[in-house]
Amino acid sequence: MVSSILLLPAYLAASWAVSPALAFQIPSRSSATTITSLSYSKHGQQQPEEPSPSNHDSIMEVVSRRSAIATTISSLVLLPTIAAHATDAEDQGYSPKFVQSYDDFTATSEGWSYKDVKLGESKDGGGDLRDGDRVVFDWSGYTIGYFGRPFEAKGGPQGGAFDKDLEYFRTILGSKKLIPGLECALRNMKPGGIRQVILPYGPLSYPTEDKEHELVGPKPTTFSGMRALNFVLENPRVDRTLLFNIKVIRVDRSDGKGGFIRGEKI
């Protein structure tokens, strides 16, 4: 009994010297039989004895406890690393490996990209819109980075009684009522112009604090569109890049007195 207890630290020390993890592993039956007590025969010769069940169970219990402690310590060491990576991904807004590139779009220095489908025309020139000018435009939006799901689509009746200004979105440039990326895209457009705009997640897109999109538009007009948009904006594990199709309907120039000079509708 005493001999077996004295030999146990030596066994663990030897195991640690070979491999630190080995010292916390449950020994196999062959290694367990080496930890035996010694007895003497009546002729004075040393003979190994099989350990009693109680001795063997206590040894196995000690080793099992050490193994459990080692596993717990390893888990605690890994937790800060996992948490750090999760925080980094959230701070970045999205994981860069998810973000797609669109080579047929022209990138701007502000960070948004565009492709002109049709150039607009206007008698007053246009293309140089300033703060205070009012823009009336039609739009549609898609979660281009996540399966291209529409959050605002145009497929209803067009023309006649349906073709009213109330069906369009209107904004005054510089009022901060429109997401920054779209305001940048509108400033050099003319009435009749159609442009596709790609906005990355971040300062150019919808603000995180306005989940109902009441303060900063454009706001989806349907519940399903709102849900599709917010699902992507609130999910850091997907590419939150958005695509907008915008068509300028009319530009009303500021008269400098708080009013507007109504422009020509195209």
Residue, then its C-alpha position, 0 to 999 in steps of 0.5 A: m500500500v505504502s509502496s504504491i502511493l510512493l510510486l504514483p508521483a514518480y509515474l506522473a512525473a515520468s509521464w509529464a517528462v514525456s508529454p504533459a498531456l500524458a500525465f492527465q490521461i487515464p493509464s492503460r491496463s498495461s501501465a496500471t499493472t506496473i504500479t504494484s506493491l511489492s511483497y516478500s516470499k518466505h524465501g526472501q525474494q521480492q514478488p509483485e502483487e496485484p493491486s487490491p481493488s481499492n488501491h486500483d480504484s483510488i489511483m484511477e480516481v486521482v488520474s480521472r480527476r486530473s484529466a477533468i481538471a486539465t480539460t476544464i483549464s483548456s476550455l477556460v484558456l480558449l474562451p477569451t480567444i473565441a470571444a475576441h474573434a467574435t468581438d472583432a467580427e462584430d466591430q468590423g461590421y461583417s467578415p471581409k471574406f463574405v463581401q463580393s466584388y462587382d467589377d462592372f461597377t465604378a467605385t468612388s472615393e467615398g466607398w459606394s459603387y455605381k453603374d449608369v443604365k441611362l443618362g438623364e437629360s434636363k433643360d436646366g442642366g442638372g447633374d450639379l445638385r446642391d444642399g437645399d435642392r429637392v429630388v423626386f425619385d423612384w427606387s427599388g432595393y435588394t440585399i445583393g450580398y445575401f441571395g439578392r432578395p428584394f426589400e422594395a420592388k416595383g411591379g405594380p401598375q404604372g401610368g395614368a392614375f397610378d403615376k403620381d408623385l406620392e408613389y415616389f420618394r422625395t428628399i431635400l439634399g443635405s437634410k440627412k433624411l436619406i442614407p448618405g450613399l444614395e444622397c451622394a449618388l443623386r447629386n450628379m444625376k439628371p431627371g430621367g437618369i437611371r443608376q444602379v448603386i451598391l452600398p456597403y454596410g456602414p456609414l453609407s448605409y442605414p443607421t443601426e439606431d433607426k431600425e424602423h427607418e422612420l428617420v432615415g430613408p428610403k423605408p420599405t413600403t411593405f412588412s415583408g420588405m422591412r423584414a428582409l432588409n432588417f434580417v440582413l442589416e442585423n446579421p453580422r454573419v452575412d454580407r450586408t451589401l445593398l443594391f439600389n436602382i434609382k430613377v430621378i423623376r424630377v429635380d426642384r431647385s431651391d429658390g433660396k427663400g425656403g421654397f422650390i422652383r419646380g423642375e420638369k418631370i421626365 
